[in-house]
Amino acid sequence: MENIGETLSSIKTLLSGYRAEAQGLLEDAVVTQWNQVDIERHASLFQDLDINQIELLKAVADYKKTASVTLQYIRQFENALSNLEADLRLSSLPAHEAHQTAAKLQSETQQLQPFLTRIRLYRELLGGAAKNIQERLSLGNLLALARTHAEQSTRQREMFEQGYRIFTLVAQGNDFKEGNINIHEISSQAERIETKFRRLEIPSIPELAKVIVQRQIEACCLAVKEIHIFLAAAGHSLQGEVGRIEDIRNHIMFIRTKPFSEILASLPEEGAKLCRNINEFGYKSNLLKEIEKIVLLLENLITAYECLRYSYLPHLAQITMEAGFRLHPRVIAGEAGRNYFQGLRGLLRRLKIVFAAANDRAPLNNQVLAQKIFVALSTCPYYYCVGYEDERRVTDFIDTIIKEFGKPYPYDDLFHLINNAIAAYGALIEQDFAQFTITRRPGRGETEAPPPDGKGEEEQLGQLLARIEARADHLRRLTPQG
């Protein structure tokens, strides 16, 4: 009797646990809410939240039946157990038969295990889906509902899509990128390209050539500055609309604290509200065209940077520093020195120098003159003069080179000669820059998209920079300065 008592106690404990599981599923506050939900109506949301709609439908349709059938079996087994216990108390059943009946009942109760497994699965699935809705509902989900709301008519759809394009330009977050351009990403890209220009290493080249290259780099950096100013103004002009979207984003956090069935019930209204907010962005549709131009400007800037770094600067270093190249300062200086003493005017200059030699002035010949010009072209840090102070600096610079020569002759002649040589050499560098052909960056794939604006690979660097400056000037005119 002792062993059979333990068996019956074990059966009773097992059935009690099964009953608690089945009854718990039927009374679960989260599970029962699914009876109020039109699952198919929210199919797109469930897909976005990675909730398996088929499994959900099966669980909602089957959980009551599974729990009810399980409870029926439990009641049958409990009745059988009660009858067996009564027989044992009355000693109306032989011992061996009582053991057989108890063993059979224990075996049969084990057959409820698959039902228990399904009960636990349904409870986990339905509870997990509810929790998923509460924890993962986002602005991106509401945007999808807003778009669905806008599909009610062609006009509403067009209004929404126009507003949505502007919305994605200025909104922050990862809920709505979809490959659309965004001013925050554009701003980050602009910062990166500006950093590259600022860190661009200029090789060992004549100082005058360096000044000209730095002028082109600064023009590119000024273009980036105009991009930042325009983007900031664009973001500011839409502060009100973005603020309302942020209010909705914050409201989502409040919604997520509610029971999931209430969340689902409120979504159509929330989607319609967001649709109206998105439509309000549409009146700024002209902004999209300007942003698209900025994207092209950034492409131009990237092309300019890569051309400077990988092609033009190595080229410029070669033609200005290697002996024999036409733009080497010594070649230019040698030609200017020889020309100064050539012809009738050159002869007169020689005679004047001879007569002036008795006055202990510094000796002057074409070699000395060529060296002076070479020093000027190699070390002059000034080229772009925009006022009296700049002109004075150039004057002082040239004076340091020829101050040992007497005035007015040959000092004045040499001053004009060197001044003109600086201007002429700078013009040659500028011409070389402008006419340099842009080539594809070394190492880039052949399948890469062609340069922007439909330009081929034979475009010249001067044309590219002119377009960059023109677009920067366009942005400057669009944006209130100061």
C-alpha positions as CSV (number, residue, x, y, z in Angstrom):
1,M,0.0,0.0,0.0
2,E,2.9,2.3,0.7
3,N,4.1,2.1,-2.9
4,I,0.7,2.6,-4.5
5,G,0.2,5.6,-2.2
6,E,3.3,7.3,-3.6
7,T,2.1,6.5,-7.1
8,L,-1.3,8.1,-6.5
9,S,0.3,11.1,-4.8
10,S,2.5,11.5,-7.9
11,I,-0.4,11.3,-10.2
12,K,-2.3,13.9,-8.2
13,T,0.6,16.3,-8.2
14,L,1.1,15.9,-12.0
15,L,-2.6,16.5,-12.7
16,S,-2.6,19.5,-10.4
17,G,0.3,21.0,-12.4
18,Y,-1.4,20.3,-15.7
19,R,-4.6,21.9,-14.5
20,A,-2.7,25.0,-13.4
21,E,-1.0,25.3,-16.8
22,A,-4.2,24.9,-18.8
23,Q,-6.3,27.1,-16.5
24,G,-3.6,29.7,-16.5
25,L,-3.6,29.9,-20.3
26,L,-7.3,30.5,-20.3
27,E,-7.2,33.1,-17.7
28,D,-4.0,34.9,-18.8
29,A,-4.8,38.6,-19.2
30,V,-2.3,39.1,-22.1
31,V,-3.4,35.9,-24.0
32,T,-7.1,36.7,-23.7
33,Q,-6.6,40.1,-25.2
34,W,-5.8,38.5,-28.5
35,N,-9.4,37.6,-28.8
36,Q,-10.1,41.3,-29.4
37,V,-7.5,41.7,-32.1
38,D,-8.1,41.6,-35.9
39,I,-4.7,40.0,-36.7
40,E,-5.0,40.1,-40.4
41,R,-5.8,43.9,-40.3
42,H,-2.3,44.4,-38.7
43,A,-0.5,42.1,-41.0
44,S,2.0,44.7,-42.2
45,L,2.8,45.8,-38.7
46,F,3.4,42.2,-37.5
47,Q,5.7,41.7,-40.5
48,D,7.7,44.8,-39.6
49,L,8.0,43.7,-36.0
50,D,9.1,40.2,-37.1
51,I,6.0,38.5,-35.6
52,N,4.9,35.4,-37.4
53,Q,1.3,36.1,-38.4
54,I,0.6,32.4,-39.4
55,E,1.8,31.1,-36.0
56,L,-0.1,33.9,-34.3
57,L,-3.4,33.1,-36.0
58,K,-3.0,29.4,-35.2
59,A,-2.2,30.1,-31.6
60,V,-5.3,32.4,-31.1
61,A,-7.6,30.0,-32.9
62,D,-6.3,26.9,-31.1
63,Y,-5.3,27.9,-27.5
64,K,-8.8,27.7,-26.0
65,K,-9.5,24.3,-27.6
66,T,-6.2,22.9,-26.5
67,A,-6.6,24.1,-22.9
68,S,-10.3,22.9,-22.8
69,V,-9.5,19.5,-24.1
70,T,-6.6,19.2,-21.6
71,L,-8.9,20.2,-18.8
72,Q,-11.4,17.5,-19.9
73,Y,-8.8,14.9,-19.8
74,I,-7.6,16.1,-16.4
75,R,-11.1,15.9,-15.0
76,Q,-11.5,12.3,-16.3
77,F,-8.2,11.3,-14.8
78,E,-9.1,13.1,-11.5
79,N,-12.4,11.2,-11.4
80,A,-10.6,7.9,-12.1
81,L,-8.1,8.8,-9.4
82,S,-10.8,9.6,-6.8
83,N,-12.6,6.3,-7.6
84,L,-9.3,4.3,-7.2
85,E,-8.7,6.0,-3.8
86,A,-12.2,5.2,-2.7
87,D,-11.8,1.5,-3.7
88,L,-8.6,1.4,-1.7
89,R,-10.2,2.9,1.4
90,L,-13.1,0.4,1.2
91,S,-10.6,-2.5,0.4
92,S,-13.0,-3.5,-2.4
93,L,-10.2,-4.0,-4.9
94,P,-7.6,-6.7,-4.8
95,A,-4.0,-5.4,-4.2
96,H,-2.6,-6.6,-7.6
97,E,-5.5,-5.1,-9.5
98,A,-5.2,-1.8,-7.6
99,H,-1.5,-1.7,-8.6
100,Q,-2.3,-2.4,-12.2
101,T,-5.0,0.3,-12.2
102,A,-2.7,2.9,-10.7
103,A,0.1,2.1,-13.1
104,K,-2.3,2.4,-16.0
105,L,-3.6,5.7,-14.8
106,Q,0.0,7.0,-14.3
107,S,0.8,6.0,-17.9
108,E,-2.3,7.7,-19.3
109,T,-1.6,11.0,-17.5
110,Q,1.8,11.0,-19.1
111,Q,0.1,11.2,-22.5
112,L,-1.0,14.7,-21.6
113,Q,2.6,15.9,-22.1
114,P,2.1,17.0,-25.8
115,F,-0.9,19.1,-24.7
116,L,1.2,20.7,-22.0
117,T,3.9,21.5,-24.6
118,R,1.4,23.2,-26.9
119,I,-0.1,25.1,-24.0
120,R,3.3,26.5,-23.0
121,L,4.2,27.2,-26.6
122,Y,0.9,29.2,-27.2
123,R,1.4,31.2,-23.9
124,E,5.0,32.0,-24.8
125,L,4.1,32.9,-28.4
126,L,1.1,35.1,-27.6
127,G,2.8,36.8,-24.7
128,G,6.0,37.3,-26.6
129,A,4.2,38.9,-29.5
130,A,2.4,41.3,-27.1
131,K,5.7,42.2,-25.5
132,N,7.2,42.7,-28.9
133,I,4.5,45.2,-29.8
134,Q,5.0,47.2,-26.6
135,E,8.8,47.2,-26.8
136,R,9.5,47.6,-30.5
137,L,6.7,49.9,-31.8
138,S,8.6,52.8,-33.5
139,L,8.1,55.9,-35.6
140,G,9.0,53.8,-38.6
141,N,6.0,51.6,-38.0
142,L,3.7,54.6,-37.7
143,L,5.2,56.0,-40.9
144,A,4.2,52.8,-42.7
145,L,0.6,53.2,-41.3
146,A,0.6,56.9,-42.3
147,R,1.5,55.9,-45.9
148,T,-1.3,53.3,-45.9
149,H,-3.7,56.0,-44.7
150,A,-2.5,58.3,-47.6
151,E,-3.3,55.6,-50.1
152,Q,-7.0,56.4,-49.9
153,S,-6.8,58.7,-52.9
154,T,-4.2,59.7,-55.6
155,R,-4.1,63.3,-54.3
156,Q,-3.5,62.2,-50.7
157,R,-0.8,59.8,-51.8
158,E,1.0,62.5,-53.9
159,M,0.8,65.0,-51.0
160,F,2.2,62.4,-48.6
161,E,5.1,61.3,-50.8
162,Q,6.0,65.0,-51.5
163,G,6.0,65.8,-47.8
164,Y,7.8,62.5,-46.9
165,R,10.8,63.3,-49.2
166,I,11.3,66.6,-47.4
167,F,10.7,65.0,-44.0
168,T,13.4,62.5,-44.6
169,L,15.8,65.3,-45.5
170,V,15.7,66.8,-42.0
171,A,14.6,64.1,-39.7
172,Q,17.0,62.2,-37.4
173,G,16.9,58.5,-36.6
174,N,17.1,55.2,-38.4
175,D,13.4,54.6,-38.8
176,F,13.0,56.1,-42.2
177,K,16.3,56.2,-44.2
178,E,15.2,54.0,-47.1
179,G,18.1,55.3,-49.1
180,N,16.8,58.9,-49.1
181,I,19.3,61.8,-48.8
182,N,19.4,63.4,-45.4
183,I,20.9,66.7,-44.4
184,H,22.5,65.2,-41.3
185,E,24.3,62.6,-43.4
186,I,25.2,65.3,-46.0
187,S,26.6,67.5,-43.2
188,S,28.7,64.6,-41.9
189,Q,30.0,63.9,-45.4
190,A,30.8,67.6,-45.8
191,E,32.8,67.6,-42.6
192,R,34.7,64.6,-43.8
193,I,35.7,66.1,-47.1
194,E,36.6,69.4,-45.4
195,T,38.9,67.5,-43.0
196,K,40.5,65.8,-46.0
197,F,41.2,69.1,-47.7
198,R,42.6,70.6,-44.5
199,R,44.9,67.6,-44.0
200,L,46.0,67.5,-47.7
201,E,49.8,67.4,-47.7
202,I,51.3,69.7,-50.3
203,P,54.6,68.3,-51.6
204,S,57.9,70.3,-51.8
205,I,57.1,72.9,-54.5
206,P,58.0,76.6,-55.0
207,E,56.3,78.8,-52.4
208,L,54.5,80.7,-55.1
209,A,53.0,77.5,-56.5
210,K,52.0,76.5,-53.0
211,V,50.1,79.8,-52.5
212,I,48.1,79.1,-55.7
213,V,47.3,75.5,-54.7
214,Q,46.3,76.6,-51.2
215,R,44.0,79.2,-52.9
216,Q,42.2,76.4,-54.7
217,I,42.0,74.3,-51.6
218,E,40.5,77.2,-49.7
219,A,37.9,77.7,-52.4
220,C,36.8,74.1,-51.8
221,C,36.7,74.6,-48.1
222,L,34.6,77.8,-48.5
223,A,32.2,75.8,-50.6
224,V,31.9,73.3,-47.8
225,K,31.2,76.2,-45.4
226,E,28.4,77.4,-47.6
227,I,27.0,73.9,-47.5
228,H,27.0,73.9,-43.7
229,I,25.3,77.4,-43.6
230,F,22.6,76.3,-46.1
231,L,21.9,73.1,-44.3
232,A,21.7,74.8,-40.9
233,A,19.2,77.4,-42.4
234,A,17.2,74.6,-44.0
235,G,17.0,72.7,-40.7
236,H,16.0,75.9,-38.9
237,S,13.2,76.7,-41.4
238,L,11.6,73.3,-40.6
239,Q,12.0,73.4,-36.9
240,G,8.2,73.6,-36.3
241,E,7.4,70.6,-38.4
242,V,10.3,68.5,-37.0
243,G,9.2,69.4,-33.5
244,R,5.7,68.0,-34.2
245,I,7.3,64.8,-35.4
246,E,9.4,64.6,-32.3
247,D,6.2,65.1,-30.2
248,I,4.8,62.0,-32.0
249,R,8.0,60.1,-31.3
250,N,7.7,60.9,-27.6
251,H,4.0,60.0,-27.7
252,I,5.0,56.6,-29.0
253,M,6.9,56.0,-25.8
254,F,3.7,56.8,-23.8
255,I,1.6,54.5,-26.0
256,R,4.0,51.6,-25.5
257,T,3.1,51.6,-21.8
258,K,-0.5,50.6,-22.6
259,P,-1.9,47.1,-23.0
260,F,-0.9,45.8,-26.5
261,S,-4.6,45.5,-27.6
262,E,-5.1,49.2,-26.8
263,I,-1.9,50.0,-28.7
264,L,-3.2,48.2,-31.8
265,A,-6.6,49.8,-31.5
266,S,-5.1,53.3,-31.4
267,L,-2.7,52.8,-34.4
268,P,-5.1,53.9,-37.2
269,E,-5.7,57.2,-35.5
270,E,-2.0,57.7,-34.8
271,G,-1.2,56.8,-38.4
272,A,-3.7,59.4,-39.7
273,K,-2.3,62.0,-37.4
274,L,1.3,61.4,-38.6
275,C,0.1,61.4,-42.2
276,R,-1.2,65.0,-41.7
277,N,2.1,66.0,-40.1
278,I,4.1,64.6,-43.0
279,N,1.9,66.4,-45.5
280,E,2.9,69.7,-43.9
281,F,6.5,69.3,-45.1
282,G,5.3,69.4,-48.7
283,Y,5.4,73.2,-48.9
284,K,9.2,73.1,-48.7
285,S,9.5,70.9,-51.8
286,N,11.8,73.5,-53.4
287,L,14.3,72.6,-50.7
288,L,14.7,69.1,-52.2
289,K,16.1,70.5,-55.5
290,E,18.7,72.5,-53.7
291,I,19.8,69.5,-51.6
292,E,20.2,67.5,-54.7
293,K,22.5,70.2,-56.0
294,I,24.4,70.0,-52.8
295,V,24.9,66.3,-53.3
296,L,26.3,67.0,-56.7
297,L,28.6,69.7,-55.2
298,L,29.9,67.2,-52.7
299,E,30.6,64.8,-55.5
300,N,32.5,67.6,-57.3
301,L,34.5,68.3,-54.1
302,I,35.4,64.6,-53.7
303,T,36.6,64.5,-57.3
304,A,38.6,67.7,-56.8
305,Y,40.3,66.3,-53.6
306,E,41.1,63.0,-55.2
307,C,42.5,64.7,-58.3
308,L,44.7,67.0,-56.2
309,R,46.0,64.3,-54.0
310,Y,46.5,61.5,-56.5
311,S,47.2,63.3,-59.7
312,Y,47.8,67.0,-59.8
313,L,50.0,67.6,-56.8
314,P,52.5,64.9,-57.9
315,H,52.4,66.4,-61.4
316,L,53.0,69.9,-60.1
317,A,55.9,68.7,-57.9
318,Q,57.5,67.2,-60.9
319,I,57.2,70.1,-63.3
320,T,58.3,72.7,-60.7
321,M,61.1,70.8,-59.0
322,E,62.7,68.5,-61.5
323,A,65.4,70.1,-63.7
324,G,64.5,70.8,-67.2
325,F,60.8,71.1,-66.9
326,R,59.3,74.4,-68.2
327,L,57.7,75.5,-64.9
328,H,60.9,75.0,-62.9
329,P,61.6,78.4,-61.3
330,R,65.2,78.2,-62.5
331,V,64.1,77.7,-66.1
332,I,61.8,80.7,-65.9
333,A,64.4,82.8,-64.1
334,G,67.1,82.0,-66.6
335,E,64.9,83.0,-69.5
336,A,64.0,86.3,-67.8
337,G,67.6,87.0,-66.9
338,R,68.8,86.5,-70.5
339,N,66.0,88.5,-72.0
340,Y,66.8,91.5,-69.8
341,F,70.2,91.9,-71.4
342,Q,69.2,91.0,-75.0
343,G,68.7,93.4,-77.9
344,L,69.3,97.1,-78.0
345,R,67.7,97.8,-74.7
346,G,69.8,95.0,-73.1
347,L,73.0,96.7,-74.5
348,L,72.0,100.0,-73.1
349,R,71.4,98.3,-69.7
350,R,74.9,96.8,-69.8
351,L,76.4,100.2,-70.5
352,K,74.5,101.8,-67.7
353,I,75.7,99.0,-65.4
354,V,79.3,99.6,-66.5
355,F,79.1,103.3,-65.7
356,A,77.4,102.6,-62.4
357,A,80.0,100.1,-61.3
358,A,82.3,103.0,-60.3
359,N,79.8,103.9,-57.6
360,D,80.4,100.7,-55.7
361,R,77.0,99.3,-56.5
362,A,76.3,95.6,-56.5
363,P,77.5,93.8,-59.6
364,L,74.7,92.8,-62.0
365,N,74.7,90.3,-64.9
366,N,72.3,87.8,-66.3
367,Q,73.5,85.0,-63.9
368,V,73.0,87.3,-60.8
369,L,69.7,88.5,-62.2
370,A,68.5,84.9,-62.9
371,Q,69.4,83.9,-59.3
372,K,67.4,86.9,-57.9
373,I,64.4,86.0,-60.0
374,F,64.8,82.3,-59.0
375,V,64.8,83.2,-55.3
376,A,61.7,85.4,-55.8
377,L,59.7,82.6,-57.6
378,S,60.8,80.0,-55.2
379,T,60.1,81.8,-51.9
380,C,57.5,84.5,-52.6
381,P,54.5,83.8,-50.2
382,Y,52.2,86.4,-51.9
383,Y,50.3,86.3,-55.1
384,Y,46.7,87.2,-54.7
385,C,46.7,90.9,-53.8
386,V,43.3,92.4,-52.8
387,G,44.4,95.6,-51.1
388,Y,47.1,98.0,-50.2
389,E,48.4,95.8,-47.4
390,D,48.9,92.9,-49.7
391,E,50.7,95.1,-52.3
392,R,52.9,96.5,-49.6
393,R,53.9,93.0,-48.5
394,V,54.9,92.1,-52.1
395,T,56.9,95.4,-52.3
396,D,58.7,94.6,-49.1
397,F,59.4,91.0,-50.2
398,I,61.0,92.1,-53.5
399,D,63.0,94.8,-51.7
400,T,64.7,92.2,-49.5
401,I,65.9,90.6,-52.7
402,I,67.3,93.6,-54.5
403,K,67.9,96.2,-51.8
404,E,71.7,96.2,-52.5
405,F,71.1,97.7,-55.9
406,G,71.0,101.5,-56.3
407,K,68.0,103.7,-57.1
408,P,66.6,104.6,-59.4
409,Y,68.6,102.4,-61.7
410,P,68.8,99.4,-61.7
411,Y,66.6,99.0,-58.6
412,D,63.4,100.3,-60.3
413,D,64.0,98.1,-63.4
414,L,64.7,95.1,-61.3
415,F,61.7,95.6,-59.1
416,H,59.3,95.7,-62.1
417,L,61.1,92.8,-63.7
418,I,60.8,90.6,-60.6
419,N,57.2,91.8,-59.9
420,N,56.2,90.9,-63.5
421,A,58.0,87.6,-63.2
422,I,56.0,86.7,-60.1
423,A,52.8,87.6,-61.9
424,A,53.8,85.7,-65.0
425,Y,54.9,82.6,-63.1
426,G,51.7,82.6,-61.1
427,A,49.7,82.8,-64.2
428,L,51.5,79.8,-65.7
429,I,50.8,77.8,-62.6
430,E,47.1,78.8,-62.7
431,Q,47.0,77.9,-66.4
432,D,48.5,74.5,-65.7
433,F,46.0,73.9,-62.9
434,A,43.1,75.0,-65.0
435,Q,44.1,72.8,-68.0
436,F,45.0,69.7,-66.0
437,T,42.9,66.8,-67.2
438,I,41.0,65.0,-64.4
439,T,41.6,61.2,-64.5
440,R,40.0,58.4,-62.6
441,R,41.6,57.8,-59.2
442,P,44.1,55.0,-59.3
443,G,42.8,51.7,-58.0
444,R,39.1,52.4,-58.6
445,G,37.0,49.8,-60.3
446,E,36.0,50.0,-63.9
447,T,32.3,49.5,-63.0
448,E,32.2,52.6,-60.9
449,A,29.7,55.3,-61.8
450,P,31.0,58.1,-64.1
451,P,31.8,61.6,-62.6
452,P,28.7,63.7,-61.7
453,D,26.8,66.1,-64.0
454,G,27.4,63.7,-66.9
455,K,31.0,64.9,-67.3
456,G,33.4,62.5,-68.9
457,E,36.9,61.7,-67.7
458,E,38.4,64.4,-69.9
459,E,37.1,67.3,-67.9
460,Q,39.7,69.8,-66.8
461,L,40.5,70.8,-63.2
462,G,39.8,74.4,-63.8
463,Q,36.3,73.7,-65.1
464,L,35.6,71.5,-62.1
465,L,36.7,74.2,-59.6
466,A,34.7,76.9,-61.5
467,R,31.6,74.8,-61.1
468,I,32.4,74.3,-57.4
469,E,32.8,78.0,-56.9
470,A,29.6,78.8,-58.9
471,R,27.6,76.4,-56.8
472,A,29.0,77.8,-53.6
473,D,28.1,81.3,-54.8
474,H,24.6,80.0,-55.6
475,L,24.2,78.7,-52.0
476,R,25.5,82.0,-50.7
477,R,22.8,83.9,-52.5
478,L,20.1,81.6,-51.2
479,T,21.1,81.8,-47.6
480,P,20.8,85.1,-45.5
481,Q,24.4,86.0,-44.5
482,G,25.3,86.9,-40.9
